Amino acid sequence: MKDDQFNNLSGYRAVWLFAMFDLPVATKKDRRNYTRFRKALIREGFMMLQFSVYARYCRSEETALWFKARVEGDLPPKGQVRLLSVTDRQFGKMEVFFGKETTPVEEPPHQYELF
């Protein structure tokens, strides 16, 4: 597939999968579970947007469903995890502020998925 074909994907077909979580860290075991879950997200290609909010670009809803299943397999025994899919078009409408300064929204990665 040519590079220009990747750039012409519909903003409604590609999705961003968000993983938002609130996990306990009171005990050493809790902290270990938190770290394992966070590292599993990173290993699956998620990037940190804020503390406990990670997102991953997926070229299609089908790919997002596959990653949802992968995240479900890594869920820690305690705590709350929320998964949310939004289209690339919706993600692009997000406003990001650092103080009163507006900054651009993250761009989809320029990499190929092999599945």
C-alpha positions as CSV (number, residue, x, y, z in Angstrom):
1,M,0.0,0.0,0.0
2,K,1.4,3.4,-0.9
3,D,2.0,6.1,1.7
4,D,-0.6,8.4,0.2
5,Q,-3.3,5.7,0.8
6,F,-2.6,5.8,4.5
7,N,-3.0,9.6,4.5
8,N,-6.4,9.4,2.7
9,L,-8.2,7.4,5.4
10,S,-11.5,8.8,6.4
11,G,-11.6,10.7,9.7
12,Y,-14.8,8.8,10.5
13,R,-13.2,5.3,9.9
14,A,-10.1,5.7,12.1
15,V,-10.7,5.9,15.8
16,W,-8.8,6.8,19.0
17,L,-9.2,4.3,21.8
18,F,-9.0,5.9,25.2
19,A,-8.1,3.9,28.4
20,M,-9.0,5.9,31.5
21,F,-8.3,4.3,34.9
22,D,-8.4,4.9,38.6
23,L,-6.5,2.1,40.3
24,P,-5.7,1.7,44.0
25,V,-2.0,2.3,45.1
26,A,-2.4,1.8,48.8
27,T,-0.3,-1.4,49.1
28,K,2.8,-2.7,47.4
29,K,0.6,-5.3,45.6
30,D,-1.7,-2.5,44.4
31,R,1.2,-0.4,43.1
32,R,2.6,-3.5,41.3
33,N,-0.8,-4.1,39.6
34,Y,-1.0,-0.4,38.6
35,T,2.5,-0.5,37.1
36,R,1.8,-3.8,35.2
37,F,-1.4,-2.4,33.7
38,R,0.2,0.9,32.7
39,K,3.2,-0.9,31.1
40,A,0.7,-3.2,29.3
41,L,-1.0,-0.2,27.8
42,I,2.4,1.2,26.6
43,R,3.4,-2.1,25.2
44,E,0.1,-2.1,23.2
45,G,1.0,1.2,21.7
46,F,-1.0,3.6,24.0
47,M,0.4,7.0,24.7
48,M,-0.1,9.0,27.9
49,L,-2.3,12.0,27.4
50,Q,-2.7,12.8,31.1
51,F,-2.0,10.8,34.3
52,S,-4.2,7.7,34.1
53,V,-5.5,8.7,30.6
54,Y,-4.0,6.9,27.7
55,A,-5.0,6.8,24.0
56,R,-4.1,4.7,21.0
57,Y,-4.8,5.4,17.3
58,C,-6.5,2.6,15.5
59,R,-7.1,2.6,11.7
60,S,-10.5,1.1,12.0
61,E,-13.3,0.1,14.5
62,E,-12.3,-3.5,14.0
63,T,-8.7,-2.8,15.1
64,A,-10.0,-0.8,18.1
65,L,-12.2,-3.8,19.1
66,W,-9.1,-6.1,18.9
67,F,-7.2,-3.7,21.2
68,K,-10.1,-3.4,23.6
69,A,-10.0,-7.2,24.0
70,R,-6.2,-7.0,24.7
71,V,-6.7,-4.4,27.4
72,E,-9.5,-6.4,28.9
73,G,-7.0,-9.3,29.2
74,D,-4.6,-7.1,31.1
75,L,-7.2,-5.6,33.6
76,P,-6.0,-5.5,37.2
77,P,-8.0,-7.2,39.9
78,K,-9.1,-4.0,41.6
79,G,-9.9,-0.5,40.5
80,Q,-11.9,1.1,37.6
81,V,-10.9,1.1,34.0
82,R,-13.0,2.8,31.2
83,L,-12.5,2.3,27.5
84,L,-13.9,4.8,25.0
85,S,-13.6,5.0,21.2
86,V,-14.0,8.3,19.4
87,T,-13.5,8.9,15.7
88,D,-10.3,10.6,14.5
89,R,-12.5,13.5,13.4
90,Q,-13.9,13.9,16.9
91,F,-10.5,13.6,18.4
92,G,-9.3,16.4,16.1
93,K,-11.9,18.7,17.6
94,M,-10.5,18.4,21.1
95,E,-9.1,21.5,22.6
96,V,-5.9,21.2,24.7
97,F,-4.8,23.9,27.1
98,F,-1.6,24.4,29.1
99,G,-2.7,27.1,31.4
100,K,-4.3,29.7,29.1
101,E,-2.2,28.7,26.1
102,T,-3.8,26.5,23.4
103,T,-1.7,23.8,21.9
104,P,-2.4,21.5,18.9
105,V,-4.0,18.1,19.3
106,E,-1.8,15.0,18.9
107,E,-1.4,13.8,15.3
108,P,-2.0,10.1,14.4
109,P,1.3,8.2,14.3
110,H,3.0,7.8,11.0
111,Q,3.5,4.0,11.3
112,Y,2.0,1.0,9.7
113,E,0.0,-1.6,11.6
114,L,0.7,-5.2,10.6
115,F,-2.7,-6.8,11.2
